[in-house]
Amino acid sequence: MSRPDKHFHSIHAHGFVRVAAATPIATAGDPSRNAEATLALAKEADGAGVDLVVYPELNVSSYAVDDLHLQDGFIAATEAAIAAVVAGSAKLKPVLLVGAPLLRNGRLYNCAYVIARGRLIGIVPKSFLPNYREYYEKRWFASGVGLTGLTVEIAGETVPFGTDLIFAASDLPGFVFAAEICEDYWAPTPPSTNAALAGALILCNLSASNIVIGKARERALLAAAHSARTCSAYAFAASGPGESTTDLSWDGQAFVYELGDELAASSRFSGAAELTIADVDTGRLRAERMRFGTFNDAAAAAGHPETRTRRVGFDHKPAFADIGLRRTVARFPFVPDDPARLDEDCYEAFNIQVEGLSRRVSASGARRLVIGVSGGLDSTHALIVAAKAFDRLGRSRSDILGFTMPGFATGDATKGNAWALMDALGITGAEIDIRPAATRMLEDMGHPFAGGEPVYDVTFENVQAGLRTDYLFRLANQREGIVVGTGDLSELALGWCTYGVGDQMSHYAVNCGVPKTLIQFLIRWCIQTSQYDAATDAVLARILGTEISPELVPAGADGAIQSTEAKIGPYALNDFFLHHIVRWGMDPAKIAFLALQAWGDAETGEWPLGVPEAQRVSYDLGEIRHWLGRFLFRFFQISQFKRSAIPNGPKVSTAGALSPRGDWRAPSDGTAAPWLAALERVPS
């Protein structure tokens, strides 16, 4: 049995590396002052718990000093400044990537110096030297292309030198980085591509990069694309205030991207020194490379760069202290908190579903759609998707056959909403009371309920759920239709569906790729974008305010109805767990850590547009641990057999689907034991 991890609250225990892109105030042509500015930000980074600081190109010497680079006195002053930075970093935790020239074999190289706790551990020269428009670097510098396997003697030390270097902490897995310089980033084949294929997870760019209109967008575009393509994090630091403005200007743009997403960005044009800090999730990067087989194929196609790359090791000595988390963790991984992205995602998700169902109707030749309408979220969403699909096909909505099938616990409100929605949409509605058939089945089985005893076990529930689906399939046979499934992704994850002749089965599972949390936002989006008429919108709004319940067990003496979330946990947490397990394969302790960051305080962080105040809640670590344990057991141990036999339905989210023909393939007779054991690392 695992023991609680005493370092649970440390980012370093969960694979995070704190990275800073630095914007020092430069002093054009004064290496000594620049060294002081470099160390000032290094000390600030040390206080902020930063592991790696990336400085701008030639930040120690200055970039825009032109022919001063070729002056012996200036070269000597720069060497002395570098020595001062190395010495001044001895008691600082961050690894520093600083920019300065290096004179070697009669050639001057534009380099990144890698400094760790008072030691110079490597020097990487710039490969691509711009010599067009405002750039004239070949006048001063030699290219580093082809320089591999070399060393350089500096202050009595033999230091690795070349473009074949990546750097790896011996005591912090995932802290593996590489450096390239400015123009390298704009090349069709950036050196960092090979570095990533050789194992570097954090790619760093020391850049001067003067600013012109539109260039900031271009830099960000390149970082987003490159970090996504190489499954990496990309840290970029451009020159800022203090560089010579003889012919150019500088904005100090700095940012950190990860897998195409911006984690942090500088203020630009601020006139002040700045550290742009973000915590990079190296575990997420490793997971993506492991799943993305094309990444390994690319390494093979490139002749396996790791076989010709030198890996420079260093002891980082992380303290594993609780220093907080410097990155945004979405409460709703399936639902963006940015309104523009939320609108875009809802548009795409809804139309993916509509397109999938439209194609299935056309391909099957079905004359009608048959759907059970309960007045709950899932059947509501499936029905409005069906209505839009028929609109798109030019078919009459009257050929959508909606059936409300009240059972022993069906509430008047939900049944009323079901009828109101069917009427508003103009479909053909009907009602079949399943209680007589359910009573007869329970009598035939000798179930205690048939004898008047209030026994509401799983058999009692599934008799009702099964009869509803049985009716729908037979009605589809009779009416030349297909059954539209209503069950969602969250229910599939939890096994919260009746197997076989039950809500697990349909002819087409239109909601199977949509989690419960997203369905609520999709319905809101349909209202906000006027996908239907005002009468339909009014019913949809009422349904959104209804508590989620299977309505299979009669209310208790206190009038409380059967609550799904009281049984299986809040869907907000379950969808959070689902995303991080299926998409990233994360360890339960890390999931709990991230859930605490996202849900520990309702007052911090952003909420997606439209979340009611009553639902803006928080969960403490004990609650998260409890519900995560329930999720792990249901997901890994008792539900896979249902997912192994699910019908067709469209994948909607990049977070994955649970079809055995797609993102998730697992044994139906598996066990949750390894995950539950790992959960013991989480403090109770």
N, C-alpha and C positions, 0 to 999 in steps of 0.2 A: 504494500500500500504506500502510495506517495505521501509525503509530508508537505504541509503548506510551505510555499516558497517565501523565505524571509525577504527576498528581493522583489516580491511580486509587484510593488509599486514603482519599480525602476524601469525606465524605458529600455535600458540595456539588457534587462532580463527577457525582453520580448522582441529582440532583433532590430531595435531602432538605433539609428546613428544620427546625432545632431550635427547638422551642417550649416555653416554660415557663409554667405557671399558678402565680402567686405567692400565697402566704399570709403577708403581713407581720403582725407584732404591732402592732395599732392602739393609739393613745392617744386616747381619745374626746375630741374637741374641741380637739386640739392639732395644727394643721396642720404646724408646724415639726418636731415629733417624728415625725409621719407621713411627712414628706418624707425625714427621715433614714432611717427604716425602709425606705422605697421605694428609696432609693439603695443601702442596704446589700444588699438582694436583687439590685438591678441589677448591682452589682459582683460578687456571687457568680455571677450568671448569665453575666456577661462571662467569668469564669474557667472556666466550664463550656462555653464555646463556643456559648451560646444565641444565636439570631437574633431571637427575639420573646418578650417577657415580657408576660403579661396579668395585671393586678392586679384586686383587687375593686372594686366600685362605690364611688365616693366615698371611695377609700382615703386620699386626701390630706386631705380635710376631716373624715373619719369620716361614717358613714351615720346612725347612730341618735342624732343630736344635735338633731333636731326643729327648734324655732324658732330655734336658734342660726344656722341657715342664712340667716336673714333679717336678721341683725345686720351693720351696715356694717363693724364692726371685724373680725368673723369672716370676712367676704368678702375684706377686704383681706389678712388673714393667710393665707387660702387662696391668693390670687393670688401672694403673696410665696413661699409654699411651692412652688407650681408653678414659679415662676421659678428657685427653687433646684434643683428636680429637672432642669429643662432644662439649666441651667448645669453641674450635676454629672454629666450624662450625656455631655458633650462628647467624652470619651476612651473611652467605652464602646461596644462593638460592638452590643449588642442594641437593637432598636427596643422602646420602652416604651409600653404602653397603660395609662395611669393614669387614675384616676377623681377628678373634682372638679367643683364647680359652676362655671358661667360666667354672669356678669351681662352681658346684652346687650339694648339697647333697653328697659330697664326690666323685663326678665323674667329670671328665674333658671332656668337649664337644668342638668339633671343630665347630665354629659358624660363622654366618653372623649377624653382628650388623647393624641395620637399624637406621640411624641418620637423623633427619630432623630439620634444623634450631636450632641447639643446644639442641635438645631433642632426647633421645634414645627411639624409639617408638616400638621396637620389636627385638627379638633375635631368629634366626632360627638355630637349630643344624643340623649337617650333619647326614644323615640317614645311608648311606652305607660306611663302612670303609674298604678300600682295605688292605688285609693282604696276598699278594701274590707277587712273583717276588721281585721287589725292594721296595715294600710297607710293612710297619709294623705298621700301624696306631692303631691297636687294643692294642698295647703295651701301648699307651698313652691315647687314647680317648674312650669314651663310645658312643654307637650309640643312635641317637635321635629317632629311630623307636618307635612309640607308644606314644610318649610324646606329648600330646595334652591338650588344656584347661588349661595350667599351666602359672604361672608367676614367676618372679624372682625379688628379692630386690637388687637394685644397687644404691648406693649413695643416699639412702632415697627415691628412686623412685620404684614404682611397675611397672614392664615392662612385657608385654606379652612374653611368651617363649614357643616354641614348633614348630612342623612341620606342624601345621594346620593354619599358618598365611598367609594372603595376605594383601597387603597394597594399600589403595585407597585415592587419593587426593579428598578432598571435593569440590574443586573449579576448577578442570580441568578434565572434563569427559574423560575417556579413560586412564588416568594415574593410572593404576591398575597393580601392579607387585607382583612377588613372587621370593623367593630366594631358590636356592639349591647349593650344594657345591661339586665340582669336581666329585668324583666317583658316586655321585647320577645320574649324566648325563649318565654314562655308564651302569647303571642298566637296566635290562629288563623293569622295571616299575619305571621310574624316578618320584620322588615326584612332580616334576613340571607338570606332566600329570594331577594329581588330582587338582593342583592349577589352571591350565588352565580351566579344567572342572568346577571349582568353580568360574571362572570369571576373573582370572589374564590374562592380555593381553601381558605383558612384562615379560618374564622369564629370570632370571639372574643367572649366574653361576660364583661363586668365586672359581677359580681353582688354584692349584699349578701346577700339570701336567708337570712333567719333559719331555724333548723332546728326542725322539729317531727317527730314520728314519721312515718316513711314518705316524707318529702320527699327524702331522699338517693336513694331508688330512683326517685322521679319525675324528678329532675334527670337521672339517668343514662339513664333510659328516653327522655327527650326528646332528649338528646344522641345516643344511638344511632340513634334514628329520624331525627332531622334530618340528621345527617351522612350517613346512608345515602340519604335522599331527595334531598339536594342534592349528592351526590357530593363531599363536602368533608371537611375535618377541623374539629372543633369543640373549642375550648379554653375552659374555664369556670373561673372563680376566684370563690369565695364568701368573704365576710368571715369572719374567724376570731377568734383571741384578742385581747382588748383593746377590742372594740366594747362600747358600753354595754349592760348586761343589765337595764336598768330594767324592761322588760316582755318581753324576748326573749332568746334565746340563739343562739349562732353556732358552727358546727362546722368552718369552714374547708375545706369540700369543694372540691377542685380536681381536674380531670381533663382528659385529651385523648383524644378519640375520632376515629376515621378510618373512614369507610365502614361505620359501625355497630359497629366493634370498639373496645374500650377499649385504648388504648396505655399509659396511665399514670394513676394515681390517688393522691391525697394520703392521709395517714394519718388525718385528721379528729380533732378534739378533742385534738390533741397538745400544745397550749399553747406550741408553738415556731414560729418562722418557718420556712417551707418553700418549696422550689421543686419543682414536679412537672414533670419534664422528659420530653419524648418527641420523637423524630425523625419528622416527618411526611413521607410519601412523596408529594410533589406530582406526580411522574410517574405514579404509580398513579392519582391523582385525575384527571389529565388524560386518561389512557387510558380510565377508566371513563366519563367524560363523552363521549368520542369514540365509544365503542361503544354507549352508552345513548341512542339517538335521541330517546327521550321527553324527555330533559333539554333538548335543543334545541327540541323542540316546545313545551315549557313556556315557554321564553324567548320564542318567537314568540307564544304565547297571551297572555303578559304584556306584549306590545308591545315586545319587545326592550329590557329594562332598560338594556343597555349604551349605548343611544343617549341616555339621560338620566342617566347616571352619570358623575361626574367621577373620573378615575383620577389619583391623586397619585403622581408618581414620586419616587424617592429613590435615592441611591447607597449601597448597603449595604457594599461593599468586602470581600467574603469573602476570607479568606486561603487557602482551599482546603487547609487543613492536615489531617493525620490526627488527628481528635479522637474516634475510635471511633464506634460506632453505638448510640444509646440507643433501641432498640426490639427486641422479640423477633422473630427470624426462625425460623420453624418448619423443622426438618430435613425433616419429612414434611408437605408442604403439604396432602396429601389425608387426613392422619391426625392429628387433634388430640392434643396431649399432655395435655390435661385429661381425666381419666378419665370424668367425667360426659358431656362432649361426645363423647368417643370412643364411649361406649356408645350415645348417641343417634344419632350418624352411622352406626354399624354397623347399628343397628336399621333406620334408614331405607334405607340402601343395600341391605341384604339384602332387605327387603320390596319395594323398587322392582323388583329383579330378579325376585323371585317373582311379583309382580303382572304384570310385563310378559310373562313366559313363560306364566303362567296364561291371560292374555287371548289370546295367540297360539294356544295349544292349543285354546281354546274357539272362536275365530274360524275356525281352519283346519279344524276337525272331525277333527283327527288322532287316530287311535286309540292311537298309541304315540309315544314319544320315542326317538330313536336318538342315542347319544353315544359317542364314543371315550374310553376311560378309560385314561390312561397311568400313573396313580399320581403325577403331578406336581400342582403347585398349581392350575393353571387348570382342568384337567379335573375335579379334585376339587371345586373350588368350583362349577363348572357342574352337576355331578352332585347335590350337596346342595341346590342351588337347585331343580333339577328334582324331587327327592324332595319338597321342601316344597311345590312348586307342585301336584304330584299329591295330596298330603295335603289341601291347601286345596280342591282340586276334588272331593275325595271319590273319587278314582280309585286303583286298585290300583298300588302301586309295581312290581308284576311287569310292567306295561306300559311300564316304562322299560327299554330294551334297551341294556345297556352292553357294549362290545366292547373288549377289550384286544388290540392288534395288534403283537406283538413284531417288531422288525426286526433289523438286523445289530448294533446296539449296545444293545439293550434290556437293562437290568440286572435281575437276579433280585429285588433289593429293591423297585424301583419296580413291577415286574409283580406281585410278591407283595402290595404295598400296594393295587394296583388291584383285585386279586381280593378281598382282605380287605374293602375298602370296599364293593364291590358286594354281597358276602355280608352284611355288617353292615346295609346299607340294605334288603336284601330285594328288590333289582331282579333282572331276568333277565340274567345274565352269560354271555358267550361269548368264545371266543378264536379269532382268525384269524391265523395265522402268515403275514406278508406276504413273507417271504424268498424262497419259491419264485417268486412272481409278480414280485418286484423283480429277482431274478436273471434271469428270462426277459426282462424288459424291458431290462435292461442288456446282455444278450446280443444282443437284437435291434438295439440301438443301437450295438453294437460298442464298448461302454465298456471301458476297460482292466481294471476290477475283475472283469468276467466272465471275463477271461483269467488271473485270479489275481494281478494287480498291486494293491498297496495304494493305490489312487488314491481319495481321499475328497473329491472336489470337490463343488461345489454341485449338480451333476447327480445325483451319488450320493445326496446328502441329499434332494433334492426328489423323486426317484423314490419314496423311501419315504413322504415326507409326502403326496405326491399320491395314492399308492395307498391310503393310509389313508382319505383323504377320499372317494376314488372308491368304495371299499367301503361307506362309511357312506351315501352318497347312494343307491346301488343297494339297500342293505339297507332304507333308508327306503321306497323304491319298493315293495319286496317285502313289507314288514311294515306298510304303511299308516301310516307315521310321518313325522315331520319330524326333520331333523338339528339338534341343538343345538350351536351353535358354542361353542368354549372359549377362543378367543383374547381377550386383554385389551387395554385401552387403551394400555398401555406398548408392547406389541408392535406395535400399529397405528402408534404414533408413530414407532417405529424401523424399520418395514417388516420386522420380524422374523417373517415369516409367508410361506408359500408361496402364490403367486398362483393364482387360478383353481381348478383341482381340487387344492386344498390347504387348509391350515388357515385361510386367509383367507376361505373361503367356507362358508356353512351356510344353513339355512332361517331360523334366528333366532340372533343373536349375543348371548347373554345376558350375556356378560362385557365387551362392547365399551366400556362406559362406566366400567369399574373398572380403575384402574391396579394394577400388580403389588404395590406396597407395601400398598395397601388390601386386596387379596385375602388377604394373609397375616393381617391383623388381623380380617377378616371370618370367616375360619376359626377363629381364636382366640375370637372373640366367640360363634360357634356352640357351641364347647366350653363356654365360661364360662357361657352362658345355657341350657345343656341343651336345645338345639334337637332333639337326637337322643338315642340311648341311649348307655350307657357303652361298648359295643363299638365303635360308630361313633366316639365321641370318642377312643378309644385309637388307632384307625387315623389319624384326622385329626392327632393329635399327632405321630405318626411321620412323616407326610407333611410337616409343617411343618419338620422337621429335615433334610429331604433337599435336597441341593444342586440348584440350578436347572440343568437340562440338557435339550437336545432329544433326547439319546440317539440320534443318527443316525450318529455316527462311532465306531468301536470304540476302546476305551481304548488308550493308548500302551503302550510297553514298560515304562514305570514304573507302569502301572496307573491313571494319572490319566484320569478320564472327561472327555468334552467339556463345557466350562464355558461357559454362555451369557454370564455376566457378564465373563469374561475376554475375550470377543470384542467385546461391544457396550458394556461398561462397567457399573458397579454400578447396579442398578435404583433404589437410593435417590437417586443423583445424577440419573439419567435422568428420574425422576418429578419431581424438583425443577426441572430444566430445562423439562420439558413444561408444568408448571403456569405458570411465569412467562412462557413464550412464548405459549401458547394463551390463557390467561386475561387477561394484561396486555400482551402484545406488547412485552416489555422488550428493550432493547438487550443484546447478549451481554456487554458489559463490566459492565453493572449486574447481570446474572444471576450472573456470576462473583464480583462483589463480595459479593452476598447469599449465594451458596453458601459463600464463605469465612467469612462471619459465622456461618452455620448449622453448617458441617461442619469448620471449622478446628481446633476443640478439642473432643474427645469429653468432656472433664470439665466443660464449661460448658453452661448451658442445660438445658432439660427434655427427657426422652425419653418417648415414648408408653409407656403401661403395657404390659408384655409383651415389649418388645424384648430378646432374649437378650444377655447381656454380650458374647458373642463378636461380635455385630453392632454394638456401640457403638464405632464406629471414627471416625477423622478423615481428612480429605483436605486436602493442602496446595494452594496456588494452582496449582502446576504440574500436579498431577493433575486438578484441576477444569478448568483450561484445556484439557488434553488431551482429556478425555471430553466436554467441551462442544463442542469442534470436531468430534468424531465424531458427536455428536448432531445438530448443525446440518446436517452433510452428509447424514446419513441422513434427517432429517426434511424438509428443504427440497428436496433434490435427487433422491433415489432412491426415495422411498416413497409419494409422493402418489397415483400411479396405483392403488395398492392400496386406499388409503382412498376414492378416488373411486368404487369399485365394491363397497363393503362392504354386507353385508345389513343388514336391520333389527335394531335392538337398543335397549334403554332407555338414555337419558341418566341418569346417576346423580349427578354432582357439579356444583356451580356453577362449578367450574373449566373445565367444558366437555366436549364430546365431539368426536369427529373425523369424524362423519358429514358428507358433502357436503350433506345435507339439513338440517343444523343449524348447529353452532358454527363449523365450519372448512370453508371453501371456498377452494381454491387450484388453480393450474394443475398438471396432471400433468407438464408438461415445464418446470417452473421450475428455478431455480438457487439454490444456497446462497451464491453469491459475495458478495452484500452483507453477509450475516451473518458469513461467515468473514473478510471484510475488517475488519468492526467488532471481531471477536475479537482482532485484532492490537493493539488498545488495551490489552489485558490484559498486564501484565508476565509474562514467561516465567520 
